[in-house]
């Protein structure tokens, strides 16, 4: 982490670069995270790619995990197994991706059948029953299907959590409730936070 320039030593398997100036990434790293206000470049061949830039985010076809965050435009290549699109403009999601994360101020759509679903929208967040891991973030309303193993609810309105989830994270400005028995509990709320004694963390 540096305000000036961030360099990364060749050979490390997981790379995270955070700089206000420029972020460079060494070819061959298996886990790559680039965060820069200036420009983000990503080497073809990295297995996990995260691009965060205020300017432009590009993604190489063939990466297995793709995260695009840009104020300008987010594009996603068909065939990526994990897709994260974050854009103020529009978020599109290709049917068939196993993990789908849509973040948009406009509208979020989610394809039925995805195993992990994350919907973030100022409008409305819907979640398909059957997803194993569910994260709902919406200023409007958050609903969560019973049976999800890991549940994260973030809403300015109201956050509800189904009993039985093994890991529960509730973040709400309104009210946060937590079911007794969850093994790991994180409650963050400007309004009210309740936490059951007995949670391990």
HUPE-V988205 format. One record per residue. N is the residue number from 1. RES is the residue in one small letter. SS is DSSP state (H for helix, E for strand, L for the rest). Layout:
n:N res:RES ss:SS
n:N res:RES ss:SS
//
This chain:
n:1 res:x ss:L
n:2 res:x ss:E
n:3 res:x ss:L
n:4 res:x ss:L
n:5 res:x ss:L
n:6 res:x ss:E
n:7 res:x ss:L
n:8 res:x ss:L
n:9 res:x ss:L
n:10 res:x ss:L
n:11 res:x ss:L
n:12 res:x ss:L
n:13 res:x ss:L
n:14 res:x ss:E
n:15 res:x ss:E
n:16 res:x ss:E
n:17 res:x ss:E
n:18 res:x ss:E
n:19 res:x ss:E
n:20 res:x ss:L
n:21 res:x ss:L
n:22 res:x ss:L
n:23 res:x ss:E
n:24 res:x ss:L
n:25 res:x ss:L
n:26 res:x ss:L
n:27 res:x ss:L
n:28 res:x ss:L
n:29 res:x ss:L
n:30 res:x ss:L
n:31 res:x ss:E
n:32 res:x ss:E
n:33 res:x ss:E
n:34 res:x ss:E
n:35 res:x ss:E
n:36 res:x ss:E
n:37 res:x ss:L
n:38 res:x ss:L
n:39 res:x ss:L
n:40 res:x ss:E
n:41 res:x ss:L
n:42 res:x ss:L
n:43 res:x ss:L
n:44 res:x ss:L
n:45 res:x ss:L
n:46 res:x ss:L
n:47 res:x ss:L
n:48 res:x ss:E
n:49 res:x ss:E
n:50 res:x ss:E
n:51 res:x ss:E
n:52 res:x ss:E
n:53 res:x ss:E
n:54 res:x ss:L
n:55 res:x ss:L
n:56 res:x ss:L
n:57 res:x ss:L
n:58 res:x ss:L
n:59 res:x ss:L
n:60 res:x ss:L
n:61 res:x ss:L
n:62 res:x ss:L
n:63 res:x ss:L
n:64 res:x ss:L
n:65 res:x ss:E
n:66 res:x ss:E
n:67 res:x ss:E
n:68 res:x ss:E
n:69 res:x ss:E
n:70 res:x ss:E
n:71 res:x ss:L
n:72 res:x ss:L
n:73 res:x ss:L
n:74 res:x ss:L
n:75 res:x ss:L
n:76 res:x ss:L
n:77 res:x ss:L
n:78 res:x ss:L
n:79 res:x ss:L
n:80 res:x ss:L
n:81 res:x ss:L
n:82 res:x ss:E
n:83 res:x ss:E
n:84 res:x ss:E
n:85 res:x ss:E
n:86 res:x ss:E
n:87 res:x ss:E
n:88 res:x ss:L
n:89 res:x ss:L
n:90 res:x ss:L
n:91 res:x ss:L
n:92 res:x ss:L
n:93 res:x ss:L
n:94 res:x ss:L
n:95 res:x ss:L
n:96 res:x ss:L
n:97 res:x ss:L
n:98 res:x ss:L
n:99 res:x ss:E
n:100 res:x ss:E
n:101 res:x ss:E
n:102 res:x ss:E
n:103 res:x ss:E
n:104 res:x ss:E
n:105 res:x ss:L
n:106 res:x ss:L
n:107 res:x ss:L
n:108 res:x ss:L
n:109 res:x ss:L
n:110 res:x ss:L
n:111 res:x ss:L
n:112 res:x ss:L
n:113 res:x ss:L
n:114 res:x ss:L
n:115 res:x ss:L
n:116 res:x ss:E
n:117 res:x ss:E
n:118 res:x ss:E
n:119 res:x ss:E
n:120 res:x ss:E
n:121 res:x ss:E
n:122 res:x ss:L
n:123 res:x ss:L
n:124 res:x ss:L
n:125 res:x ss:L
n:126 res:x ss:L
n:127 res:x ss:L
n:128 res:x ss:L
n:129 res:x ss:L
n:130 res:x ss:L
n:131 res:x ss:L
n:132 res:x ss:L
n:133 res:x ss:E
n:134 res:x ss:E
n:135 res:x ss:E
n:136 res:x ss:E
n:137 res:x ss:E
n:138 res:x ss:E
n:139 res:x ss:L
n:140 res:x ss:L
n:141 res:x ss:L
n:142 res:x ss:L
n:143 res:x ss:L
n:144 res:x ss:L
n:145 res:x ss:L
n:146 res:x ss:L
n:147 res:x ss:L
n:148 res:x ss:L
n:149 res:x ss:L
n:150 res:x ss:E
n:151 res:x ss:E
n:152 res:x ss:E
n:153 res:x ss:E
n:154 res:x ss:E
n:155 res:x ss:E
n:156 res:x ss:L
n:157 res:x ss:L
n:158 res:x ss:L
n:159 res:x ss:E
n:160 res:x ss:L
n:161 res:x ss:L
n:162 res:x ss:L
n:163 res:x ss:L
n:164 res:x ss:L
n:165 res:x ss:L
n:166 res:x ss:L
n:167 res:x ss:E
n:168 res:x ss:E
n:169 res:x ss:E
n:170 res:x ss:E
n:171 res:x ss:E
n:172 res:x ss:E
n:173 res:x ss:L
n:174 res:x ss:L
n:175 res:x ss:L
n:176 res:x ss:E
n:177 res:x ss:L
n:178 res:x ss:L
n:179 res:x ss:L
n:180 res:x ss:L
n:181 res:x ss:L
n:182 res:x ss:L
n:183 res:x ss:L
n:184 res:x ss:E
n:185 res:x ss:E
n:186 res:x ss:E
n:187 res:x ss:E
n:188 res:x ss:E
n:189 res:x ss:E
n:190 res:x ss:L
n:191 res:x ss:L
n:192 res:x ss:L
n:193 res:x ss:E
n:194 res:x ss:L
n:195 res:x ss:L
n:196 res:x ss:L
n:197 res:x ss:L
n:198 res:x ss:L
n:199 res:x ss:L
n:200 res:x ss:L
n:201 res:x ss:L
//
